Amino acid sequence: PYINGNGHVARFVLWSLLGRYNYWPHRFPIEPRPNHPIYLEAIWQYRQGDRQALEGYVLRCMLPEEE
């Protein structure tokens, strides 16, 4: 509903829902917007009607970073 900031709101809502059940993304910031090419491609695919790439990206962000 905003000219700018819809993604921020969506990420905040996602964080809030996951946090409610004690799941915290390790690599999925609210601010700034993730600028990773895989994220951007997943968003594009989602807008085309394919949500699988974005769901997979978010799930991978739930895992701790490999050292």
PyMOL Python script that loads the backbone (N, CA, C, O; Angstrom):
from pymol import cmd

cmd.read_pdbstr("""\
ATOM      1  N   PRO A   1       0.806  -1.207   0.000  1.00  0.00           N
ATOM      2  CA  PRO A   1       0.000   0.000   0.000  1.00  0.00           C
ATOM      3  C   PRO A   1       0.853   1.276   0.000  1.00  0.00           C
ATOM      4  O   PRO A   1       0.307   2.376  -0.095  1.00  0.00           O
ATOM      5  N   TYR A   2       2.173   1.148   0.105  1.00  0.00           N
ATOM      6  CA  TYR A   2       3.045   2.313   0.203  1.00  0.00           C
ATOM      7  C   TYR A   2       3.782   2.535  -1.107  1.00  0.00           C
ATOM      8  O   TYR A   2       4.023   1.586  -1.854  1.00  0.00           O
ATOM      9  N   ILE A   3       4.139   3.775  -1.390  1.00  0.00           N
ATOM     10  CA  ILE A   3       4.929   4.077  -2.574  1.00  0.00           C
ATOM     11  C   ILE A   3       6.285   3.403  -2.457  1.00  0.00           C
ATOM     12  O   ILE A   3       6.791   2.842  -3.428  1.00  0.00           O
ATOM     13  N   ASN A   4       6.864   3.457  -1.285  1.00  0.00           N
ATOM     14  CA  ASN A   4       8.155   2.824  -1.036  1.00  0.00           C
ATOM     15  C   ASN A   4       8.084   2.146   0.327  1.00  0.00           C
ATOM     16  O   ASN A   4       7.562   2.727   1.279  1.00  0.00           O
ATOM     17  N   GLY A   5       8.590   0.954   0.431  1.00  0.00           N
ATOM     18  CA  GLY A   5       8.633   0.291   1.727  1.00  0.00           C
ATOM     19  C   GLY A   5       7.801  -0.968   1.834  1.00  0.00           C
ATOM     20  O   GLY A   5       7.776  -1.589   2.896  1.00  0.00           O
ATOM     21  N   ASN A   6       7.115  -1.370   0.769  1.00  0.00           N
ATOM     22  CA  ASN A   6       6.309  -2.592   0.838  1.00  0.00           C
ATOM     23  C   ASN A   6       7.156  -3.807   1.183  1.00  0.00           C
ATOM     24  O   ASN A   6       6.732  -4.659   1.965  1.00  0.00           O
ATOM     25  N   GLY A   7       8.348  -3.893   0.606  1.00  0.00           N
ATOM     26  CA  GLY A   7       9.237  -5.014   0.903  1.00  0.00           C
ATOM     27  C   GLY A   7       9.666  -5.028   2.355  1.00  0.00           C
ATOM     28  O   GLY A   7       9.752  -6.087   2.977  1.00  0.00           O
ATOM     29  N   HIS A   8       9.938  -3.831   2.903  1.00  0.00           N
ATOM     30  CA  HIS A   8      10.307  -3.733   4.314  1.00  0.00           C
ATOM     31  C   HIS A   8       9.178  -4.259   5.199  1.00  0.00           C
ATOM     32  O   HIS A   8       9.413  -5.017   6.140  1.00  0.00           O
ATOM     33  N   VAL A   9       7.965  -3.849   4.884  1.00  0.00           N
ATOM     34  CA  VAL A   9       6.804  -4.292   5.661  1.00  0.00           C
ATOM     35  C   VAL A   9       6.636  -5.800   5.533  1.00  0.00           C
ATOM     36  O   VAL A   9       6.378  -6.479   6.527  1.00  0.00           O
ATOM     37  N   ALA A  10       6.779  -6.329   4.328  1.00  0.00           N
ATOM     38  CA  ALA A  10       6.639  -7.775   4.118  1.00  0.00           C
ATOM     39  C   ALA A  10       7.695  -8.546   4.897  1.00  0.00           C
ATOM     40  O   ALA A  10       7.391  -9.566   5.515  1.00  0.00           O
ATOM     41  N   ARG A  11       8.943  -8.061   4.872  1.00  0.00           N
ATOM     42  CA  ARG A  11      10.005  -8.751   5.623  1.00  0.00           C
ATOM     43  C   ARG A  11       9.760  -8.647   7.126  1.00  0.00           C
ATOM     44  O   ARG A  11      10.018  -9.603   7.858  1.00  0.00           O
ATOM     45  N   PHE A  12       9.266  -7.504   7.597  1.00  0.00           N
ATOM     46  CA  PHE A  12       8.955  -7.348   9.015  1.00  0.00           C
ATOM     47  C   PHE A  12       7.849  -8.314   9.435  1.00  0.00           C
ATOM     48  O   PHE A  12       7.946  -8.952  10.484  1.00  0.00           O
ATOM     49  N   VAL A  13       6.814  -8.422   8.630  1.00  0.00           N
ATOM     50  CA  VAL A  13       5.717  -9.351   8.939  1.00  0.00           C
ATOM     51  C   VAL A  13       6.242 -10.781   8.974  1.00  0.00           C
ATOM     52  O   VAL A  13       5.896 -11.552   9.869  1.00  0.00           O
ATOM     53  N   LEU A  14       7.078 -11.137   7.998  1.00  0.00           N
ATOM     54  CA  LEU A  14       7.657 -12.483   7.978  1.00  0.00           C
ATOM     55  C   LEU A  14       8.482 -12.735   9.233  1.00  0.00           C
ATOM     56  O   LEU A  14       8.339 -13.777   9.872  1.00  0.00           O
ATOM     57  N   TRP A  15       9.354 -11.778   9.591  1.00  0.00           N
ATOM     58  CA  TRP A  15      10.155 -11.911  10.813  1.00  0.00           C
ATOM     59  C   TRP A  15       9.244 -12.063  12.033  1.00  0.00           C
ATOM     60  O   TRP A  15       9.505 -12.898  12.899  1.00  0.00           O
ATOM     61  N   SER A  16       8.183 -11.265  12.104  1.00  0.00           N
ATOM     62  CA  SER A  16       7.272 -11.315  13.252  1.00  0.00           C
ATOM     63  C   SER A  16       6.584 -12.669  13.369  1.00  0.00           C
ATOM     64  O   SER A  16       6.494 -13.235  14.458  1.00  0.00           O
ATOM     65  N   LEU A  17       6.103 -13.183  12.250  1.00  0.00           N
ATOM     66  CA  LEU A  17       5.439 -14.491  12.279  1.00  0.00           C
ATOM     67  C   LEU A  17       6.410 -15.598  12.670  1.00  0.00           C
ATOM     68  O   LEU A  17       6.090 -16.448  13.501  1.00  0.00           O
ATOM     69  N   LEU A  18       7.586 -15.587  12.074  1.00  0.00           N
ATOM     70  CA  LEU A  18       8.570 -16.616  12.409  1.00  0.00           C
ATOM     71  C   LEU A  18       9.027 -16.486  13.859  1.00  0.00           C
ATOM     72  O   LEU A  18       9.160 -17.486  14.563  1.00  0.00           O
ATOM     73  N   GLY A  19       9.269 -15.246  14.305  1.00  0.00           N
ATOM     74  CA  GLY A  19       9.710 -15.018  15.679  1.00  0.00           C
ATOM     75  C   GLY A  19       8.678 -15.442  16.704  1.00  0.00           C
ATOM     76  O   GLY A  19       9.027 -15.859  17.809  1.00  0.00           O
ATOM     77  N   ARG A  20       7.418 -15.338  16.345  1.00  0.00           N
ATOM     78  CA  ARG A  20       6.344 -15.767  17.247  1.00  0.00           C
ATOM     79  C   ARG A  20       6.502 -17.232  17.636  1.00  0.00           C
ATOM     80  O   ARG A  20       6.112 -17.638  18.730  1.00  0.00           O
ATOM     81  N   TYR A  21       7.075 -18.018  16.734  1.00  0.00           N
ATOM     82  CA  TYR A  21       7.291 -19.442  16.981  1.00  0.00           C
ATOM     83  C   TYR A  21       8.762 -19.758  17.205  1.00  0.00           C
ATOM     84  O   TYR A  21       9.200 -20.901  17.072  1.00  0.00           O
ATOM     85  N   ASN A  22       9.518 -18.712  17.550  1.00  0.00           N
ATOM     86  CA  ASN A  22      10.932 -18.816  17.913  1.00  0.00           C
ATOM     87  C   ASN A  22      11.819 -19.314  16.766  1.00  0.00           C
ATOM     88  O   ASN A  22      12.792 -20.033  16.992  1.00  0.00           O
ATOM     89  N   TYR A  23      11.480 -18.933  15.563  1.00  0.00           N
ATOM     90  CA  TYR A  23      12.334 -19.178  14.400  1.00  0.00           C
ATOM     91  C   TYR A  23      12.880 -17.828  13.960  1.00  0.00           C
ATOM     92  O   TYR A  23      12.119 -16.893  13.712  1.00  0.00           O
ATOM     93  N   TRP A  24      14.201 -17.730  13.864  1.00  0.00           N
ATOM     94  CA  TRP A  24      14.824 -16.457  13.513  1.00  0.00           C
ATOM     95  C   TRP A  24      15.727 -16.626  12.302  1.00  0.00           C
ATOM     96  O   TRP A  24      16.671 -17.415  12.333  1.00  0.00           O
ATOM     97  N   PRO A  25      15.440 -15.888  11.234  1.00  0.00           N
ATOM     98  CA  PRO A  25      16.305 -15.956  10.053  1.00  0.00           C
ATOM     99  C   PRO A  25      17.712 -15.474  10.395  1.00  0.00           C
ATOM    100  O   PRO A  25      17.882 -14.488  11.112  1.00  0.00           O
ATOM    101  N   HIS A  26      18.703 -16.167   9.882  1.00  0.00           N
ATOM    102  CA  HIS A  26      20.092 -15.789  10.131  1.00  0.00           C
ATOM    103  C   HIS A  26      20.618 -14.827   9.075  1.00  0.00           C
ATOM    104  O   HIS A  26      21.517 -14.032   9.348  1.00  0.00           O
ATOM    105  N   ARG A  27      20.059 -14.898   7.873  1.00  0.00           N
ATOM    106  CA  ARG A  27      20.600 -14.105   6.766  1.00  0.00           C
ATOM    107  C   ARG A  27      19.496 -13.475   5.932  1.00  0.00           C
ATOM    108  O   ARG A  27      19.555 -13.519   4.703  1.00  0.00           O
ATOM    109  N   PHE A  28      18.509 -12.901   6.560  1.00  0.00           N
ATOM    110  CA  PHE A  28      17.395 -12.298   5.830  1.00  0.00           C
ATOM    111  C   PHE A  28      17.024 -10.993   6.516  1.00  0.00           C
ATOM    112  O   PHE A  28      16.102 -10.963   7.331  1.00  0.00           O
ATOM    113  N   PRO A  29      17.741  -9.897   6.194  1.00  0.00           N
ATOM    114  CA  PRO A  29      17.523  -8.639   6.917  1.00  0.00           C
ATOM    115  C   PRO A  29      16.228  -7.943   6.516  1.00  0.00           C
ATOM    116  O   PRO A  29      15.730  -8.101   5.401  1.00  0.00           O
ATOM    117  N   ILE A  30      15.705  -7.178   7.450  1.00  0.00           N
ATOM    118  CA  ILE A  30      14.569  -6.314   7.143  1.00  0.00           C
ATOM    119  C   ILE A  30      15.085  -5.084   6.398  1.00  0.00           C
ATOM    120  O   ILE A  30      14.512  -4.686   5.384  1.00  0.00           O
ATOM    121  N   GLU A  31      16.158  -4.488   6.895  1.00  0.00           N
ATOM    122  CA  GLU A  31      16.775  -3.307   6.311  1.00  0.00           C
ATOM    123  C   GLU A  31      18.277  -3.513   6.330  1.00  0.00           C
ATOM    124  O   GLU A  31      18.797  -3.855   7.392  1.00  0.00           O
ATOM    125  N   PRO A  32      18.992  -3.340   5.285  1.00  0.00           N
ATOM    126  CA  PRO A  32      18.514  -2.976   3.959  1.00  0.00           C
ATOM    127  C   PRO A  32      17.926  -4.186   3.245  1.00  0.00           C
ATOM    128  O   PRO A  32      18.053  -5.323   3.700  1.00  0.00           O
ATOM    129  N   ARG A  33      17.291  -3.916   2.132  1.00  0.00           N
ATOM    130  CA  ARG A  33      16.721  -4.996   1.318  1.00  0.00           C
ATOM    131  C   ARG A  33      17.841  -5.935   0.889  1.00  0.00           C
ATOM    132  O   ARG A  33      18.906  -5.477   0.476  1.00  0.00           O
ATOM    133  N   PRO A  34      17.616  -7.228   0.979  1.00  0.00           N
ATOM    134  CA  PRO A  34      18.635  -8.155   0.467  1.00  0.00           C
ATOM    135  C   PRO A  34      18.905  -7.852  -1.004  1.00  0.00           C
ATOM    136  O   PRO A  34      17.974  -7.721  -1.798  1.00  0.00           O
ATOM    137  N   ASN A  35      20.173  -7.742  -1.359  1.00  0.00           N
ATOM    138  CA  ASN A  35      20.543  -7.383  -2.721  1.00  0.00           C
ATOM    139  C   ASN A  35      21.256  -8.536  -3.415  1.00  0.00           C
ATOM    140  O   ASN A  35      21.951  -8.335  -4.411  1.00  0.00           O
ATOM    141  N   HIS A  36      21.083  -9.722  -2.895  1.00  0.00           N
ATOM    142  CA  HIS A  36      21.740 -10.900  -3.457  1.00  0.00           C
ATOM    143  C   HIS A  36      21.037 -11.296  -4.749  1.00  0.00           C
ATOM    144  O   HIS A  36      19.808 -11.287  -4.805  1.00  0.00           O
ATOM    145  N   PRO A  37      21.803 -11.646  -5.802  1.00  0.00           N
ATOM    146  CA  PRO A  37      21.163 -12.026  -7.074  1.00  0.00           C
ATOM    147  C   PRO A  37      20.146 -13.161  -6.947  1.00  0.00           C
ATOM    148  O   PRO A  37      19.141 -13.165  -7.656  1.00  0.00           O
ATOM    149  N   ILE A  38      20.389 -14.112  -6.064  1.00  0.00           N
ATOM    150  CA  ILE A  38      19.440 -15.219  -5.885  1.00  0.00           C
ATOM    151  C   ILE A  38      18.116 -14.693  -5.321  1.00  0.00           C
ATOM    152  O   ILE A  38      17.042 -15.131  -5.734  1.00  0.00           O
ATOM    153  N   TYR A  39      18.198 -13.753  -4.378  1.00  0.00           N
ATOM    154  CA  TYR A  39      16.985 -13.144  -3.818  1.00  0.00           C
ATOM    155  C   TYR A  39      16.220 -12.380  -4.897  1.00  0.00           C
ATOM    156  O   TYR A  39      15.003 -12.515  -5.021  1.00  0.00           O
ATOM    157  N   LEU A  40      16.938 -11.585  -5.669  1.00  0.00           N
ATOM    158  CA  LEU A  40      16.289 -10.787  -6.705  1.00  0.00           C
ATOM    159  C   LEU A  40      15.621 -11.677  -7.752  1.00  0.00           C
ATOM    160  O   LEU A  40      14.525 -11.371  -8.221  1.00  0.00           O
ATOM    161  N   GLU A  41      16.276 -12.771  -8.117  1.00  0.00           N
ATOM    162  CA  GLU A  41      15.684 -13.724  -9.065  1.00  0.00           C
ATOM    163  C   GLU A  41      14.456 -14.393  -8.456  1.00  0.00           C
ATOM    164  O   GLU A  41      13.460 -14.608  -9.147  1.00  0.00           O
ATOM    165  N   ALA A  42      14.520 -14.725  -7.161  1.00  0.00           N
ATOM    166  CA  ALA A  42      13.385 -15.359  -6.485  1.00  0.00           C
ATOM    167  C   ALA A  42      12.185 -14.412  -6.438  1.00  0.00           C
ATOM    168  O   ALA A  42      11.044 -14.842  -6.608  1.00  0.00           O
ATOM    169  N   ILE A  43      12.444 -13.132  -6.208  1.00  0.00           N
ATOM    170  CA  ILE A  43      11.359 -12.144  -6.206  1.00  0.00           C
ATOM    171  C   ILE A  43      10.734 -12.058  -7.596  1.00  0.00           C
ATOM    172  O   ILE A  43       9.511 -12.015  -7.730  1.00  0.00           O
ATOM    173  N   TRP A  44      11.577 -12.033  -8.631  1.00  0.00           N
ATOM    174  CA  TRP A  44      11.070 -11.965 -10.001  1.00  0.00           C
ATOM    175  C   TRP A  44      10.190 -13.181 -10.300  1.00  0.00           C
ATOM    176  O   TRP A  44       9.103 -13.043 -10.862  1.00  0.00           O
ATOM    177  N   GLN A  45      10.667 -14.375  -9.919  1.00  0.00           N
ATOM    178  CA  GLN A  45       9.887 -15.587 -10.163  1.00  0.00           C
ATOM    179  C   GLN A  45       8.563 -15.552  -9.396  1.00  0.00           C
ATOM    180  O   GLN A  45       7.527 -15.972  -9.913  1.00  0.00           O
ATOM    181  N   TYR A  46       8.608 -15.048  -8.161  1.00  0.00           N
ATOM    182  CA  TYR A  46       7.382 -14.941  -7.370  1.00  0.00           C
ATOM    183  C   TYR A  46       6.364 -14.045  -8.072  1.00  0.00           C
ATOM    184  O   TYR A  46       5.173 -14.356  -8.110  1.00  0.00           O
ATOM    185  N   ARG A  47       6.835 -12.951  -8.617  1.00  0.00           N
ATOM    186  CA  ARG A  47       5.936 -12.024  -9.317  1.00  0.00           C
ATOM    187  C   ARG A  47       5.370 -12.634 -10.598  1.00  0.00           C
ATOM    188  O   ARG A  47       4.351 -12.174 -11.113  1.00  0.00           O
ATOM    189  N   GLN A  48       6.032 -13.669 -11.107  1.00  0.00           N
ATOM    190  CA  GLN A  48       5.542 -14.374 -12.288  1.00  0.00           C
ATOM    191  C   GLN A  48       4.605 -15.521 -11.912  1.00  0.00           C
ATOM    192  O   GLN A  48       4.084 -16.210 -12.788  1.00  0.00           O
ATOM    193  N   GLY A  49       4.390 -15.726 -10.609  1.00  0.00           N
ATOM    194  CA  GLY A  49       3.464 -16.753 -10.156  1.00  0.00           C
ATOM    195  C   GLY A  49       4.113 -18.012  -9.616  1.00  0.00           C
ATOM    196  O   GLY A  49       3.417 -18.951  -9.231  1.00  0.00           O
ATOM    197  N   ASP A  50       5.451 -18.045  -9.582  1.00  0.00           N
ATOM    198  CA  ASP A  50       6.169 -19.222  -9.076  1.00  0.00           C
ATOM    199  C   ASP A  50       6.773 -18.872  -7.722  1.00  0.00           C
ATOM    200  O   ASP A  50       7.773 -18.157  -7.654  1.00  0.00           O
ATOM    201  N   ARG A  51       6.179 -19.366  -6.654  1.00  0.00           N
ATOM    202  CA  ARG A  51       6.645 -19.004  -5.314  1.00  0.00           C
ATOM    203  C   ARG A  51       7.734 -19.927  -4.772  1.00  0.00           C
ATOM    204  O   ARG A  51       8.298 -19.646  -3.715  1.00  0.00           O
ATOM    205  N   GLN A  52       8.041 -21.009  -5.460  1.00  0.00           N
ATOM    206  CA  GLN A  52       8.971 -22.014  -4.951  1.00  0.00           C
ATOM    207  C   GLN A  52      10.374 -21.447  -4.699  1.00  0.00           C
ATOM    208  O   GLN A  52      10.982 -21.769  -3.678  1.00  0.00           O
ATOM    209  N   ALA A  53      10.891 -20.631  -5.583  1.00  0.00           N
ATOM    210  CA  ALA A  53      12.242 -20.089  -5.419  1.00  0.00           C
ATOM    211  C   ALA A  53      12.332 -19.192  -4.187  1.00  0.00           C
ATOM    212  O   ALA A  53      13.309 -19.267  -3.442  1.00  0.00           O
ATOM    213  N   LEU A  54      11.329 -18.349  -3.963  1.00  0.00           N
ATOM    214  CA  LEU A  54      11.347 -17.456  -2.804  1.00  0.00           C
ATOM    215  C   LEU A  54      11.184 -18.241  -1.509  1.00  0.00           C
ATOM    216  O   LEU A  54      11.840 -17.940  -0.512  1.00  0.00           O
ATOM    217  N   GLU A  55      10.320 -19.236  -1.518  1.00  0.00           N
ATOM    218  CA  GLU A  55      10.159 -20.075  -0.328  1.00  0.00           C
ATOM    219  C   GLU A  55      11.474 -20.769   0.008  1.00  0.00           C
ATOM    220  O   GLU A  55      11.875 -20.811   1.171  1.00  0.00           O
ATOM    221  N   GLY A  56      12.143 -21.310  -0.999  1.00  0.00           N
ATOM    222  CA  GLY A  56      13.430 -21.967  -0.776  1.00  0.00           C
ATOM    223  C   GLY A  56      14.478 -21.008  -0.261  1.00  0.00           C
ATOM    224  O   GLY A  56      15.265 -21.359   0.618  1.00  0.00           O
ATOM    225  N   TYR A  57      14.497 -19.790  -0.803  1.00  0.00           N
ATOM    226  CA  TYR A  57      15.466 -18.787  -0.349  1.00  0.00           C
ATOM    227  C   TYR A  57      15.257 -18.464   1.130  1.00  0.00           C
ATOM    228  O   TYR A  57      16.212 -18.435   1.906  1.00  0.00           O
ATOM    229  N   VAL A  58      14.011 -18.225   1.512  1.00  0.00           N
ATOM    230  CA  VAL A  58      13.714 -17.901   2.910  1.00  0.00           C
ATOM    231  C   VAL A  58      14.084 -19.072   3.813  1.00  0.00           C
ATOM    232  O   VAL A  58      14.659 -18.865   4.881  1.00  0.00           O
ATOM    233  N   LEU A  59      13.767 -20.286   3.407  1.00  0.00           N
ATOM    234  CA  LEU A  59      14.112 -21.452   4.230  1.00  0.00           C
ATOM    235  C   LEU A  59      15.620 -21.597   4.386  1.00  0.00           C
ATOM    236  O   LEU A  59      16.101 -21.936   5.468  1.00  0.00           O
ATOM    237  N   ARG A  60      16.371 -21.344   3.316  1.00  0.00           N
ATOM    238  CA  ARG A  60      17.835 -21.414   3.424  1.00  0.00           C
ATOM    239  C   ARG A  60      18.375 -20.334   4.356  1.00  0.00           C
ATOM    240  O   ARG A  60      19.392 -20.540   5.018  1.00  0.00           O
ATOM    241  N   CYS A  61      17.710 -19.196   4.414  1.00  0.00           N
ATOM    242  CA  CYS A  61      18.127 -18.116   5.316  1.00  0.00           C
ATOM    243  C   CYS A  61      17.893 -18.476   6.779  1.00  0.00           C
ATOM    244  O   CYS A  61      18.451 -17.841   7.674  1.00  0.00           O
ATOM    245  N   MET A  62      17.083 -19.475   7.018  1.00  0.00           N
ATOM    246  CA  MET A  62      16.829 -19.917   8.385  1.00  0.00           C
ATOM    247  C   MET A  62      17.996 -20.722   8.939  1.00  0.00           C
ATOM    248  O   MET A  62      18.133 -20.865  10.154  1.00  0.00           O
ATOM    249  N   LEU A  63      18.828 -21.244   8.061  1.00  0.00           N
ATOM    250  CA  LEU A  63      19.961 -22.061   8.490  1.00  0.00           C
ATOM    251  C   LEU A  63      21.122 -21.177   8.915  1.00  0.00           C
ATOM    252  O   LEU A  63      21.332 -20.114   8.330  1.00  0.00           O
ATOM    253  N   PRO A  64      21.885 -21.600   9.929  1.00  0.00           N
ATOM    254  CA  PRO A  64      23.079 -20.833  10.298  1.00  0.00           C
ATOM    255  C   PRO A  64      24.064 -20.802   9.129  1.00  0.00           C
ATOM    256  O   PRO A  64      24.122 -21.731   8.322  1.00  0.00           O
ATOM    257  N   GLU A  65      24.831 -19.725   9.055  1.00  0.00           N
ATOM    258  CA  GLU A  65      25.832 -19.615   7.998  1.00  0.00           C
ATOM    259  C   GLU A  65      26.919 -20.653   8.200  1.00  0.00           C
ATOM    260  O   GLU A  65      27.318 -20.955   9.325  1.00  0.00           O
ATOM    261  N   GLU A  66      27.387 -21.192   7.083  1.00  0.00           N
ATOM    262  CA  GLU A  66      28.483 -22.156   7.148  1.00  0.00           C
ATOM    263  C   GLU A  66      29.784 -21.406   7.380  1.00  0.00           C
ATOM    264  O   GLU A  66      29.988 -20.310   6.856  1.00  0.00           O
ATOM    265  N   GLU A  67      30.643 -22.000   8.158  1.00  0.00           N
ATOM    266  CA  GLU A  67      31.923 -21.347   8.449  1.00  0.00           C
ATOM    267  C   GLU A  67      32.997 -21.841   7.543  1.00  0.00           C
ATOM    268  O   GLU A  67      34.142 -21.401   7.644  1.00  0.00           O
TER     269      GLU A  67
END
""", "prot")
cmd.dss("prot")
cmd.show_as("cartoon", "prot")
cmd.util.cbc("prot")
cmd.orient("prot")
